[in-house]
Amino acid sequence: MLILNRARAPELHAGALFHVLKQLRQGMVKYMTVKRRCYPMLRTILMIIGAIVVIGAIIRFVF
């Protein structure tokens, strides 16, 4: 179903993906400001996990 939608309207799919990524980034920023006192290592791990998720979403979108 997702593949069909992507083939039919790639710009719509890209827009939806961009919207999701923007919301994710806002959530990450909000979470970081709330959890500012937590250890820098934990924050780094969270950022790495976020980056992996974003890269995975982009790869899934491209291929």
C-alpha positions as a Markdown table, in Angstrom:
| # | Residue | x | y | z |
|---|---|---|---|---|
| 1 | Met | 0.0 | 0.0 | 0.0 |
| 2 | Leu | 2.8 | 2.4 | 1.0 |
| 3 | Ile | 4.7 | 1.5 | -2.2 |
| 4 | Leu | 1.6 | 2.2 | -4.4 |
| 5 | Asn | 1.1 | 5.6 | -2.7 |
| 6 | Arg | 4.8 | 6.4 | -3.1 |
| 7 | Ala | 4.7 | 5.6 | -6.8 |
| 8 | Arg | 1.5 | 7.6 | -7.4 |
| 9 | Ala | 2.4 | 10.7 | -5.5 |
| 10 | Pro | 6.1 | 10.9 | -4.5 |
| 11 | Glu | 5.9 | 14.6 | -3.7 |
| 12 | Leu | 3.1 | 13.9 | -1.3 |
| 13 | His | 5.0 | 11.1 | 0.4 |
| 14 | Ala | 8.1 | 13.3 | 0.7 |
| 15 | Gly | 6.0 | 16.0 | 2.2 |
| 16 | Ala | 4.5 | 13.6 | 4.7 |
| 17 | Leu | 8.0 | 12.3 | 5.6 |
| 18 | Phe | 9.4 | 15.8 | 6.0 |
| 19 | His | 6.4 | 16.7 | 8.3 |
| 20 | Val | 7.1 | 13.6 | 10.4 |
| 21 | Leu | 10.8 | 14.4 | 10.6 |
| 22 | Lys | 10.1 | 18.0 | 11.6 |
| 23 | Gln | 7.7 | 16.8 | 14.4 |
| 24 | Leu | 10.4 | 14.3 | 15.5 |
| 25 | Arg | 13.0 | 17.0 | 15.7 |
| 26 | Gln | 10.7 | 19.3 | 17.7 |
| 27 | Gly | 10.0 | 16.4 | 20.1 |
| 28 | Met | 13.7 | 15.7 | 20.4 |
| 29 | Val | 14.4 | 19.4 | 21.1 |
| 30 | Lys | 11.6 | 19.5 | 23.7 |
| 31 | Tyr | 12.9 | 16.3 | 25.3 |
| 32 | Met | 16.5 | 17.7 | 25.4 |
| 33 | Thr | 15.4 | 20.9 | 27.1 |
| 34 | Val | 13.4 | 19.0 | 29.7 |
| 35 | Lys | 16.2 | 16.4 | 30.4 |
| 36 | Arg | 19.0 | 19.0 | 30.3 |
| 37 | Arg | 20.4 | 17.7 | 33.7 |
| 38 | Cys | 20.8 | 14.1 | 32.5 |
| 39 | Tyr | 24.2 | 12.8 | 31.7 |
| 40 | Pro | 25.9 | 14.1 | 28.4 |
| 41 | Met | 26.6 | 10.4 | 27.5 |
| 42 | Leu | 22.9 | 9.5 | 27.7 |
| 43 | Arg | 22.0 | 12.6 | 25.6 |
| 44 | Thr | 24.7 | 11.6 | 23.0 |
| 45 | Ile | 23.2 | 8.0 | 22.8 |
| 46 | Leu | 19.7 | 9.5 | 22.3 |
| 47 | Met | 21.0 | 11.7 | 19.5 |
| 48 | Ile | 22.7 | 8.8 | 17.8 |
| 49 | Ile | 19.5 | 6.7 | 18.1 |
| 50 | Gly | 17.5 | 9.6 | 16.6 |
| 51 | Ala | 20.0 | 9.9 | 13.8 |
| 52 | Ile | 19.8 | 6.2 | 13.0 |
| 53 | Val | 16.0 | 6.3 | 13.0 |
| 54 | Val | 16.0 | 9.3 | 10.6 |
| 55 | Ile | 18.6 | 7.8 | 8.3 |
| 56 | Gly | 16.7 | 4.5 | 8.3 |
| 57 | Ala | 13.5 | 6.4 | 7.3 |
| 58 | Ile | 15.3 | 8.2 | 4.5 |
| 59 | Ile | 16.8 | 4.9 | 3.2 |
| 60 | Arg | 13.4 | 3.2 | 3.3 |
| 61 | Phe | 11.9 | 6.2 | 1.5 |
| 62 | Val | 14.6 | 6.2 | -1.3 |
| 63 | Phe | 14.7 | 2.4 | -1.9 |
